C-alpha cells in the first residue's frame, strides 16, 4: 500500500506519553498502545499480550495463575466480537484451536490420547476481584492419534450450585455417542451407546419426554429396529430392570413380558363417570370364532397362536374393534381387537351363564329332579 493512500505507522516514532494521543504512543516502559479520539483502543504490553478496550489483564479461574495473551473488554450492551466470512460458497467463519506437544513455537510433536486440544471457558465476576468459571466446552483427543488420524471428543462441563469448579455433564465421543451424566462419569465412555445417567436420588424423574405438537398422530417416543425385523422373544424394544433383575420388557415380536401378577389398571370409582350396568354379552361372545394361526412373518414351524380374526369379531361386536395401523403405501388398513375389553365381556357372559345355570337348577329341583 503506498503512502499516498494511507499513512504507514512507524512505531519507532511513537509518542512517549502517559495519556492517549491520536495514533501510537508509549504509555509505559516496553509497552506500545494505539488510540483514536483521545481514547486508547489497544495495547501490546511488556509481556507481548494484546489488550483491546483495557490496559490490564483480568484474573481468571478464581485468581489462579491464568493470564490471557489476548484480552478484549468493553462496557457496551452490544456484542463484543464479530467474525464474518463473506463468500459465495457454503463455507463459514472458522475459529481454529491447535495443540502440539512440542516445547517450541512451530513444533508439531504428536499429541496423546486424552490431551486437551482447545477450550471455550465461560466465566462470571463473583463480586470480588476475580472471574469464576461457570462452564466450559473442551475438545480432547479421544484415542491414539496418527498421521491424518485425530480421534476427538467434545466435553461439556458445568459448575453446580455451591461448588467451586465445573464437573463434566455431557460428552460426544469419537463414535458420535452422546453421554449425559449428573456424576461426571459414564457407564462406558468408549462405546457407541447413547447414555443418560441420573444419579440424583432426590429427583423423581430420570428422563422426561413431552410432546406438545397439536396433531392427531403424536409419538413422544418412537423406538425402531432399523434394518432388521427379528420378530422373536430375545430381541427387545424396551427393557425395564432394577438393581437385581429384569422386571418387564417389550419384545421384538410385540409381546410384553413382565411379572403379570403385578399388573394394575386404574379402576377407582372417583376416576370414572357415566357408570351403568353392562348390557348382556352372551349373544355377542358366542359368535366369536376362536382359531389357530401364525402371523405371516412367523416361521412355518413356529408355535400356533390362539385368538380371533378382527373382521369376524366385528360382525357381532364392533365395539371391541380398533384400527391397529392406518393404511399406507401399498398396505391396507389393519385392524386390532381390544383384548382387555373382550376379557371383561367374557366374564360378563360367564356371569350370565351362571344365572342361567342357577335358574335351571331351581327348575329341576322344583320338578323333583336332583
C-alpha positions in Angstrom: 0.0 0.0 0.0 1.5 3.3 -1.0 1.8 6.2 1.4 -0.3 8.3 -0.9 -3.3 6.2 0.1 -2.6 5.6 3.8 0.0 6.8 6.2 2.2 4.0 7.4 2.7 3.8 11.2 6.2 3.9 12.4 6.2 2.5 16.0 9.7 3.8 16.4 8.3 7.3 16.4 5.5 6.6 18.9 5.0 9.4 21.3 6.3 8.8 24.8 3.2 9.9 26.8 1.2 8.6 29.7 -2.0 10.0 28.2 -3.6 8.8 24.9 -2.9 10.7 21.7 -4.3 10.1 18.3 -2.0 7.3 17.0 0.7 5.1 18.5 2.2 6.1 21.9 4.2 4.6 24.7 2.1 4.7 28.0 4.7 2.6 29.9 8.1 1.1 29.6 8.3 -1.6 26.9 4.6 -1.0 26.1 3.0 0.3 22.9 -0.6 1.5 22.5 -2.8 3.0 19.8 -5.5 5.5 20.5 -8.2 7.3 18.5 -10.3 10.2 19.5 -8.0 10.6 22.6 -9.0 7.2 23.8 -6.8 4.1 24.0 -8.1 1.3 21.8 -5.4 -1.4 22.1 -2.0 -2.0 23.5 0.7 -4.6 23.5 2.3 -4.8 27.0 5.8 -5.7 28.0 4.9 -9.4 28.1 3.6 -9.4 24.5 0.0 -9.6 25.5 -2.6 -7.9 23.2 -5.2 -5.9 25.2 -8.2 -4.4 23.5 -10.5 -2.0 25.4 -8.4 -2.3 28.5 -5.0 -1.5 29.8 -4.6 -4.5 32.1 -5.3 -8.2 32.1 -8.0 -9.8 34.3 -7.8 -12.6 36.8 -9.5 -15.8 35.6 -10.2 -19.2 37.2 -10.5 -18.0 40.8 -7.5 -15.7 40.6 -5.3 -18.6 39.5 -2.2 -18.0 37.5 -4.1 -17.8 34.2 -3.2 -14.8 32.1 -4.8 -14.4 28.7 -2.5 -13.5 25.8 -5.4 -11.7 24.3 -8.0 -9.7 26.3 -11.0 -7.8 24.9 -13.2 -5.8 27.3 -15.9 -3.2 26.7 -18.9 -1.7 28.6 -21.3 -1.6 25.7 -24.5 -3.5 25.6 -23.9 -4.7 22.1 -22.0 -7.9 21.3 -18.3 -7.6 21.9 -16.9 -9.6 19.0 -18.0 -10.4 15.4 -16.4 -12.7 12.8 -17.8 -12.7 9.3 -16.8 -14.8 6.3 -18.3 -13.4 3.0 -18.1 -15.9 0.2 -20.5 -17.3 -2.4 -19.9 -20.9 -1.4 -21.1 -23.0 1.7 -18.1 -22.3 3.9 -18.4 -20.1 7.0 -16.3 -18.4 9.6 -13.8 -20.7 11.4 -12.0 -20.3 14.7 -9.1 -22.7 14.9 -7.6 -24.2 18.1 -4.4 -26.1 17.7 -2.2 -28.1 20.0 1.1 -30.0 19.8 3.4 -31.5 22.4 6.4 -29.6 21.1 8.0 -27.2 23.6 8.8 -24.6 20.9 6.8 -22.4 18.5 6.2 -24.1 15.2 6.8 -27.6 16.6 4.5 -30.4 15.6 5.1 -33.2 18.1 2.2 -35.6 18.1 -0.4 -35.3 20.9 -1.5 -38.2 23.1 -4.9 -39.7 23.8 -6.7 -37.5 26.5 -4.7 -34.3 25.6 -6.8 -31.1 25.6 -6.9 -29.5 22.2 -8.9 -26.4 22.9 -11.3 -25.0 25.5 -14.0 -22.3 25.5 -14.5 -21.1 29.1 -17.5 -19.1 30.3 -16.7 -17.1 33.5 -18.5 -14.6 35.6 -17.4 -12.0 38.2 -18.1 -13.2 41.7 -18.3 -9.7 43.3 -14.7 -9.8 44.4 -11.6 -9.2 42.3 -11.9 -12.3 40.2 -13.8 -14.2 37.5 -15.0 -17.7 38.3 -15.6 -20.4 35.8 -19.2 -21.4 35.4 -18.9 -23.8 32.4 -16.6 -24.8 29.6 -16.6 -26.8 26.3 -13.4 -28.7 25.7 -12.1 -30.7 22.8 -9.9 -33.6 23.7 -8.0 -36.4 21.9 -10.3 -39.5 22.1 -8.0 -42.3 21.1 -4.5 -42.9 19.8 -3.7 -40.4 17.1 -1.6 -41.0 13.9 -0.8 -39.4 10.6 -4.1 -37.9 9.3 -5.9 -39.6 12.1 -7.0 -37.4 15.1 -9.9 -39.0 17.0 -11.7 -36.4 19.1 -14.4 -35.8 21.7 -16.3 -32.8 23.0 -16.7 -32.5 26.7 -19.3 -30.1 28.2 -18.8 -29.2 31.9 -20.8 -27.0 34.3 -20.4 -25.8 37.8 -23.1 -27.0 40.1 -24.6 -24.7 42.8 -22.3 -24.4 45.8 -19.3 -26.0 44.0 -16.1 -24.2 43.0 -15.3 -25.7 39.7 -17.0 -27.4 36.7 -17.8 -31.1 36.5 -18.4 -33.0 33.3 -22.1 -33.0 32.4 -22.1 -34.4 28.9 -19.8 -35.5 26.1 -19.8 -36.6 22.5 -17.2 -39.2 21.9 -15.3 -40.1 18.7 -18.0 -42.6 17.7 -20.7 -39.9 17.8 -22.3 -41.3 21.0 -23.9 -38.8 23.4 -23.2 -39.3 27.1 -25.0 -37.2 29.7 -24.3 -37.6 33.4 -25.0 -36.0 36.7 -22.0 -37.5 38.4 -19.2 -36.7 35.9 -18.8 -40.3 35.0 -20.4 -42.6 32.4 -21.2 -46.3 32.3 -19.0 -46.7 29.3 -17.3 -43.7 27.6 -15.7 -45.7 24.8 -18.7 -47.3 23.0 -21.4 -46.0 20.6 -24.2 -46.4 23.1 -26.1 -43.2 24.0 -26.3 -42.8 27.8 -28.4 -40.7 30.1 -27.2 -41.2 33.7 -29.1 -39.5 36.5 -27.7 -40.4 39.9 -29.6 -37.7 41.8 -31.5 -39.6 44.4 -33.8 -36.6 45.2 -35.3 -36.4 41.7 -38.5 -38.2 40.7 -37.7 -38.5 37.0 -34.6 -39.7 35.3 -35.8 -38.7 31.8 -38.9 -36.9 31.0 -40.2 -36.5 27.4 -43.0 -34.1 26.5 -44.6 -33.8 23.0 -46.5 -30.5 22.5 -47.4 -31.0 18.8 -51.0 -30.1 18.0 -51.7 -33.1 15.8 -53.9 -36.2 15.9 -50.9 -38.5 15.5 -48.4 -38.0 18.3 -45.4 -40.1 19.0 -43.5 -38.7 22.1 -41.1 -41.7 22.0 -40.6 -43.8 18.8 -38.5 -46.9 19.1 -37.4 -48.6 15.9 -35.2 -51.5 15.0 -33.9 -50.1 11.7 -32.7 -52.5 9.1 -33.9 -55.7 10.8 -37.1 -57.5 11.8 -36.1 -60.1 14.4 -39.7 -60.8 15.5 -38.5 -63.0 18.4 -38.6 -63.2 22.2 -34.9 -62.5 22.7 -34.6 -59.0 21.0 -36.2 -56.2 22.9 -37.5 -52.8 22.1 -37.5 -51.8 25.7 -36.1 -53.5 28.8 -37.0 -52.4 32.4 -34.7 -53.6 35.1 -33.8 -52.8 38.7 -30.6 -53.5 40.6 -31.3 -57.2 40.7 -33.1 -58.3 37.6 -35.3 -57.6 34.6 -38.8 -56.7 35.6 -40.5 -56.1 32.2 -39.7 -55.9 28.5 -41.3 -55.3 25.2 -40.0 -57.9 22.8 -39.4 -57.6 19.1 -42.4 -59.9 18.4 -44.6 -57.4 20.1 -45.0 -59.4 23.2 -45.0 -57.9 26.7 -43.1 -59.9 29.3 -43.4 -59.0 32.9 -44.4 -60.1 36.4 -48.1 -60.3 35.4 -49.4 -60.8 38.9 -48.3 -57.1 39.5 -50.3 -55.7 36.6 -52.7 -52.9 37.6 -55.2 -50.8 35.7 -56.9 -47.7 37.1 -60.4 -48.7 38.2 -61.2 -46.2 41.0 -64.8 -45.1 41.2 -63.6 -41.5 41.6 -61.9 -41.7 38.2 -65.0 -42.8 36.3 -68.3 -41.3 35.1 -71.4 -42.4 33.3 -71.3 -45.7 35.3 -74.2 -48.1 34.2 -74.7 -51.9 34.3 -73.2 -53.5 31.2 -75.5 -55.0 28.6 -75.7 -58.7 28.1 -72.7 -60.1 26.1 -73.9 -63.7 25.7 -75.2 -63.4 22.2 -72.1 -61.4 21.1 -69.4 -63.7 22.5 -71.0 -66.9 21.2 -70.4 -65.6 17.7 -66.7 -65.3 18.1 -64.7 -67.9 16.2 -61.6 -69.0 18.1 -58.9 -70.0 15.6 -55.3 -71.2 15.5 -52.9 -69.2 13.3 -49.4 -67.9 12.6 -48.6 -64.4 11.5 -47.2 -64.1 8.0 -43.8 -63.1 9.3 -43.5 -66.1 11.7 -41.6 -69.2 10.6 -43.6 -72.1 9.3 -42.6 -74.2 12.3 -43.4 -71.5 14.9 -45.9 -72.5 17.7 -49.5 -71.9 16.6 -51.2 -68.8 18.2 -54.7 -68.9 19.6 -57.0 -66.0 19.0 -59.7 -64.4 16.8 -59.9 -62.6 13.5 -60.8 -58.9 13.8 -63.1 -58.8 10.8 -65.1 -61.8 12.0 -65.5 -60.3 15.5 -66.6 -57.0 14.0 -69.7 -58.7 12.6 -71.1 -59.2 16.1 -69.1 -56.9 18.4 -67.7 -53.9 16.5 -67.2 -52.0 19.9 -64.1 -54.1 20.6 -62.5 -53.4 17.1 -59.9 -50.7 16.7 -57.5 -49.6 13.9 -54.1 -51.1 14.7 -52.3 -49.4 11.8 -53.5 -46.8 9.2 -53.3 -47.6 5.6 -50.0 -46.6 4.0 -48.3 -47.1 0.6 -49.5 -50.4 -0.7 -50.6 -51.8 2.7 -54.3 -51.6 3.5 -55.6 -50.6 6.9 -55.0 -53.2 9.6 -57.4 -53.9 12.4 -56.9 -54.9 16.0 -59.0 -56.0 18.9 -59.4 -54.5 22.4 -58.5 -57.7 24.3 -58.9 -56.3 27.8 -62.5 -55.3 26.9 -63.0 -58.8 25.5 -61.8 -60.3 28.8 -64.5 -58.4 30.7 -67.1 -59.3 28.1 -66.2 -62.9 28.7 -66.6 -62.5 32.4 -69.9 -60.8 31.9 -71.0 -63.7 29.7 -69.8 -66.2 32.4 -72.0 -64.3 35.0 -74.9 -64.6 32.6 -74.3 -68.3 32.2 -74.1 -68.7 36.0 -77.5 -67.1 36.3 -78.9 -69.5 33.7 -77.4 -72.5 35.4 -78.9 -71.5 38.8 -82.3 -70.9 37.2 -82.1 -74.3 35.6 -81.1 -76.0 38.8 -84.0 -74.3 40.6 -86.4 -75.6 37.9 -85.0 -79.1 38.2 -85.3 -79.0 42.0 -88.9 -77.8 41.7 -89.7 -80.7 39.3 -88.2 -83.2 41.8 -85.2 -83.9 39.7 -82.0 -84.0 41.6 
